[in-house]
């Protein structure tokens, strides 16, 4: 166990950050799944904007690697562009 006050504080802060990072990462994954299941292009474009922003934020905070975020955005953009516009 930690011997210093600052070490105890770091433990508390790290746990808080870990939980927040986990929540944000899980939420982003859920949105990605929702986007992959979407068949309507107009809805997909809106969801893609949200997902893209979320991925950028995760990469900026080093929760995921920036190239992983870039690869996911690229694949999702391809998916969205391949959808037909629903009448």
Secondary structure, 3 states (H helix, E strand, C coil): CCCCHHHHHHHHHHHHHHHHHHHHHHHHHHHHHHHHHCCCHHHHHHHHHHHHHHHHHHHHCCCCCHHHHHHHHHHHHHHHHHCCCCC
